[in-house]
């Protein structure tokens, strides 16, 4: 299977095929409205505005699996994002990205680009400590570790890179620029 063989449910309950994104460069990200990484919405929106005309799409999948940091309904989450960060990219139904009820698309993404580490920033040190407390072997599985994990899909539907929430947003932008 490929990225294009999957679908997601939008906020209104409609199934949306990833084939709608064929030929585009896509960032797919699990998000939260009450997380220390939530300000990344600003950077994502900036990239969307800057590169959308060149073929960038962003798929936002709110997720409440990490410390219940995405409370509220799909509409409340959407209202928060549009009012606070003026997001214009596609936002889908709040969903699980890990575990028994994980979206099949996220299972595919994790299998294509597994976890490789958090980097060396101060936030990375904190994430490593937190993950180790929850699961001493967290490094050995592809699960998403926290909100704002991003996967980059190239124009052919290949999952080319995974960015952990602790990674510099400029690195993400550089990756996107190279694919456009």
LOMAR-851755 format. One line per 2 residues: number of its first residue (from 1); their letters; for each residue x, y, z of N, C-alpha, C. Coordinates in steps of 0.1 Angstrom, whole numbers, plus 5000, padded with zeros to 4 digits. Atoms other than C-alpha are relative to their C-alpha. Example, Ala and Ser with C-alpha at 12.3 -4.5 7.8 and 13.67 -1.06 7.14 Angstrom:
<pts>
1	AS	5009 4988 5000 5123 4955 5078 5009 5012 5000  4991 4989 5000 5137 4989 5071 4992 5011 5008 .
</pts>
This chain:
<pts>
1	XX	5008 4988 5000 5000 5000 5000 5009 5012 5000  4993 4987 5000 5010 5036 4995 4992 5010 5008 .
3	XX	5007 4989 4994 5001 5069 5011 4986 5003 4994  5012 4997 5007 4975 5074 4984 4989 4990 5002 .
5	XX	5010 5010 4998 4957 5042 4994 4992 5002 5013  5007 4998 4987 4945 5056 5027 4990 5012 4999 .
7	XX	5009 4989 4999 4918 5080 5037 4999 5005 5015  5003 4995 4987 4909 5102 5067 4986 5005 5000 .
9	XX	5013 4994 4998 4877 5115 5081 5001 5015 5004  4999 4985 4997 4872 5153 5080 4991 5003 5012 .
11	XX	5007 4995 4988 4856 5173 5108 4984 4998 4998  5015 5002 5003 4821 5168 5091 4996 4986 4999 .
13	XX	5003 5014 5001 4824 5131 5090 5001 4994 4986  4999 5005 5014 4832 5128 5053 5014 4993 4998 .
15	XX	4987 5007 5003 4859 5103 5041 5007 5008 4989  4992 4992 5009 4887 5121 5023 5012 4991 4996 .
17	XX	4989 5009 5005 4911 5100 5001 5013 5008 4999  4987 4994 5002 4947 5108 5002 5004 5002 4986 .
19	XX	4998 4997 5015 4946 5106 4964 4997 5014 4996  5002 4986 5003 4933 5141 4966 5013 5009 5001 .
21	XX	4987 4993 4998 4969 5151 4975 5011 4995 4990  4990 5005 5010 4986 5133 4945 5007 5012 4994 .
23	XX	4992 4990 5007 5014 5154 4930 5003 5012 5009  4997 4989 4990 5017 5176 4962 5010 4995 5009 .
25	XX	4991 5003 4989 5043 5177 4989 4991 5002 5012  5010 5000 4989 5024 5169 5021 5008 4999 5014 .
27	XX	4997 5001 4986 5031 5175 5058 4988 4994 5007  5011 5005 4992 5009 5153 5080 5005 5000 5014 .
29	XX	4996 4997 4986 5010 5162 5117 4989 4997 5010  5009 5002 4989 4993 5150 5149 5001 5012 5009 .
31	XX	5000 4987 4993 4984 5182 5168 4993 5000 5013  5007 4998 4987 4972 5194 5202 4998 5015 5002 .
33	XX	5003 4986 4998 4957 5227 5213 5006 5005 5014  4995 4996 4987 4971 5227 5249 5014 4995 5003 .
35	XX	4987 5006 4999 5007 5215 5244 5011 5011 4999  4989 4990 5001 5040 5233 5248 5005 5001 4986 .
37	XX	4996 4999 5014 5045 5226 5211 4989 5006 4991  5011 4994 5007 5012 5242 5201 5004 5012 4992 .
39	XX	4996 4988 5008 5029 5274 5189 5006 4996 4987  4995 5004 5013 5043 5253 5160 4989 5002 4990 .
41	XX	5010 4996 5010 5009 5260 5144 5004 5012 4992  4996 4988 5006 5023 5294 5137 5010 4998 4989 .
43	XX	4990 5003 5010 5053 5280 5118 4994 4992 4989  5007 5008 5010 5031 5255 5100 4992 5009 4991 .
45	XX	5008 4991 5008 5007 5282 5088 5009 5009 4992  4991 4991 5008 5036 5304 5077 5005 4992 4988 .
47	XX	4995 5008 5011 5050 5275 5056 4989 4998 4990  5012 5002 5009 5015 5268 5042 4998 5013 4991 .
49	XX	5002 4988 5007 5011 5304 5032 5012 5003 4990  4989 4997 5009 5046 5306 5017 5001 4990 4989 .
51	XX	4998 5011 5010 5046 5273 4998 4988 4993 4994  5012 5006 5005 5010 5264 4991 4999 5001 4985 .
53	XX	5001 4997 5015 5010 5279 4956 5010 4991 4992  4990 5009 5006 5041 5257 4949 4997 4985 5001 .
55	XX	5004 5014 4999 5023 5225 4959 5000 4994 5014  5000 5005 4986 5025 5222 4997 4986 4999 5005 .
57	XX	5012 5002 4992 4996 5208 5016 5004 4995 5014  4998 5004 4986 4993 5203 5054 4988 4993 5004 .
59	XX	5011 5007 4995 4971 5177 5069 5002 4999 5016  5000 4998 4985 4963 5184 5106 4991 4990 5006 .
61	XX	5008 5010 4993 4951 5155 5127 5001 5002 5015  5000 4998 4986 4942 5166 5162 5000 4986 5007 .
63	XX	4999 5012 4992 4950 5139 5188 5000 5003 5015  5001 4997 4985 4941 5137 5225 5007 4988 5008 .
65	XX	4993 5011 4994 4964 5107 5233 5011 5004 5009  4988 4996 4993 4992 5127 5249 4996 5010 5011 .
67	XX	5003 4992 4988 4983 5140 5284 4987 5008 4998  5014 4994 5002 4947 5149 5272 5002 5015 4996 .
69	XX	4997 4986 5003 4961 5181 5256 4992 5005 4988  5009 4995 5011 4934 5183 5229 4986 4997 5005 .
71	XX	5014 5002 4996 4901 5186 5248 4991 5007 4990  5010 4993 5009 4869 5197 5231 4996 4992 4988 .
73	XX	5005 5006 5012 4850 5188 5200 5009 5004 4988  4993 4996 5012 4864 5189 5165 4998 5015 4996 .
75	XX	5003 4986 5003 4847 5222 5160 5007 5010 5009  4993 4991 4990 4861 5237 5192 5015 5000 4997 .
77	XX	4986 5000 5004 4896 5226 5181 5003 5008 4988  4999 4992 5012 4891 5241 5147 4999 5015 5003 .
79	XX	5002 4986 4997 4878 5273 5161 5013 5006 5007  4988 4995 4994 4909 5276 5184 5011 5002 4990 .
81	XX	4989 4999 5009 4933 5270 5156 4998 5012 4990  5002 4990 5009 4917 5294 5132 5000 5014 5006 .
83	XX	5000 4987 4993 4912 5322 5158 5014 5003 5005  4987 4997 4994 4946 5319 5175 5011 5000 4990 .
85	XX	4989 5001 5009 4968 5309 5146 4997 5002 4985  5005 4997 5013 4947 5317 5115 5003 4989 4990 .
87	XX	4996 5011 5008 4953 5282 5102 4990 4999 4988  5008 5002 5012 4940 5276 5066 5001 4986 4994 .
89	XX	4997 5013 5005 4953 5241 5060 4989 4990 5005  5010 5010 4997 4931 5210 5061 5002 4994 5014 .
91	XX	5000 5005 4987 4922 5199 5096 4989 4989 5000  5009 5012 5001 4906 5164 5101 4994 4997 5014 .
93	XX	5007 5005 4988 4886 5146 5128 5011 4996 5011  4991 5004 4989 4904 5142 5162 5000 4985 5000 .
95	XX	4998 5014 5002 4918 5107 5161 5012 4995 5008  4989 5007 4994 4942 5082 5177 5011 4998 4990 .
97	XX	4989 5003 5009 4977 5078 5162 5008 4989 5005  4994 5012 4994 4989 5050 5184 4990 4991 5006 .
99	XX	5009 5009 4993 4974 5019 5199 4990 4993 4991  5010 5008 5007 4945 4997 5190 4991 5008 4991 .
101	XX	5009 4992 5008 4924 5025 5176 5007 5010 4991  4992 4991 5008 4952 5042 5157 4995 5000 4985 .
103	XX	5004 4999 5014 4943 5055 5122 5010 4991 4992  4991 5008 5009 4956 5030 5096 5011 5008 4993 .
105	XX	4990 4991 5007 4973 5059 5078 5012 5002 5009  4989 4998 4991 4994 5066 5109 5008 4988 5003 .
107	XX	4993 5012 4999 5003 5030 5113 5010 4998 4988  4992 5000 5012 5016 5031 5077 5011 5010 5001 .
109	XX	4990 4990 4999 5035 5063 5083 5011 4996 5010  4990 5004 4990 5052 5050 5114 5008 4988 4996 .
111	XX	4992 5011 5006 5062 5018 5096 5010 5005 4989  4991 4995 5010 5077 5038 5068 5011 5009 5005 .
113	XX	4990 4991 4994 5096 5063 5090 4999 4998 5015  5001 5002 4986 5102 5050 5125 5007 5011 5008 .
115	XX	4994 4990 4991 5114 5069 5155 5015 4998 5000  4985 5000 5000 5151 5079 5153 5006 5008 5011 .
117	XX	4994 4992 4989 5155 5102 5183 4994 5014 5000  5006 4986 4998 5146 5137 5196 5010 5011 4997 .
119	XX	4990 4989 5002 5179 5155 5188 5007 5003 5013  4992 4997 4989 5199 5174 5213 4996 5013 5007 .
121	XX	5005 4988 4994 5179 5205 5223 4996 4998 5015  5004 5001 4986 5168 5212 5259 4986 4993 5000 .
123	XX	5012 5007 5000 5133 5201 5249 5001 4985 4997  4998 5014 5003 5147 5169 5235 5004 4992 5012 .
125	XX	4996 5007 4987 5164 5161 5268 4987 4998 5009  5012 5002 4992 5130 5166 5285 4991 4989 4995 .
127	XX	5008 5010 5006 5112 5145 5260 5006 4986 5002  4994 5013 4997 5137 5116 5264 4998 4996 5014 .
129	XX	5003 5004 4986 5133 5117 5302 4986 4996 5002  5015 5003 4998 5095 5118 5300 4997 4986 4993 .
131	XX	5003 5013 5007 5094 5089 5274 5006 4988 5008  4993 5011 4993 5119 5068 5294 4992 4996 5013 .
133	XX	5008 5003 4988 5097 5071 5325 4988 4992 4996  5012 5007 5004 5067 5058 5306 5003 4987 4994 .
135	XX	4997 5013 5007 5085 5031 5286 5015 5000 4998  4985 5000 5001 5122 5023 5291 5005 4996 4986 .
137	XX	4995 5004 5013 5124 5008 5256 4993 5008 4989  5007 4992 5010 5106 5037 5238 5007 5002 4987 .
139	XX	4992 4998 5012 5135 5040 5214 4998 4989 4990  5001 5012 5008 5127 5006 5200 4987 4998 4993 .
141	XX	5013 5002 5008 5092 5011 5186 4998 5013 4992  5002 4989 5008 5080 5034 5159 4988 5009 5004 .
143	XX	5011 4992 4996 5051 5048 5179 5003 5015 5001  4999 4986 4999 5045 5085 5179 5001 5003 5015 .
145	XX	4997 4997 4986 5059 5099 5212 4993 5011 5006  5007 4988 4994 5041 5132 5215 4993 5008 4988 .
147	XX	5006 4991 5009 5021 5159 5198 5010 5007 4991  4992 4993 5010 5034 5176 5167 5011 4992 4994 .
149	XX	4991 5008 5008 5052 5147 5151 4996 5002 4986  5003 4997 5014 5054 5154 5114 5006 4990 4991 .
151	XX	4995 5008 5011 5057 5132 5084 4999 5008 4987  5000 4993 5013 5067 5145 5050 4999 4990 4989 .
153	XX	5003 5008 5012 5053 5130 5018 5005 5007 4988  4996 4993 5013 5069 5138 4984 4989 4999 4990 .
155	XX	5011 4999 5011 5050 5144 4952 4996 4987 4994  5003 5013 5005 5051 5107 4944 4994 4991 5010 .
157	XX	5006 5008 4989 5036 5096 4977 5009 4993 5009  4990 5006 4992 5068 5085 4993 5001 5007 5014 .
159	XX	4998 4994 4987 5071 5090 5031 5015 5002 5001  4986 4998 5001 5105 5107 5030 5007 5004 5013 .
161	XX	4994 4996 4988 5111 5120 5065 4990 5001 5011  5008 4998 4988 5098 5121 5100 5007 5010 5009 .
163	XX	4994 4990 4992 5103 5151 5122 4993 4999 5014  5006 5000 4986 5098 5148 5160 4997 5015 5004 .
165	XX	5005 4986 4996 5082 5178 5178 5012 5009 5005  4989 4992 4994 5116 5188 5193 5010 5005 4989 .
167	XX	4991 4996 5011 5133 5192 5159 4996 5014 4995  5001 4986 5004 5139 5227 5146 4991 5001 4988 .
169	XX	5009 4998 5011 5111 5239 5123 5007 5005 4987  4993 4996 5011 5137 5254 5100 5005 4987 4992 .
171	XX	4996 5013 5007 5149 5218 5092 4988 4995 4992  5012 5005 5007 5113 5209 5083 4998 5009 4987 .
173	XX	5002 4991 5011 5111 5240 5060 5011 4997 4989  4989 5003 5009 5145 5231 5044 4996 4987 4992 .
175	XX	5005 5012 5006 5131 5196 5037 4990 5003 4989  5011 4997 5009 5100 5210 5021 5005 5007 4988 .
177	XX	4995 4993 5011 5119 5234 5000 5007 4991 4990  4993 5009 5009 5140 5206 4986 4991 4991 4992 .
179	XX	5009 5009 5007 5109 5187 4975 4990 5007 4991  5010 4992 5008 5089 5215 4959 5006 5003 4986 .
</pts>
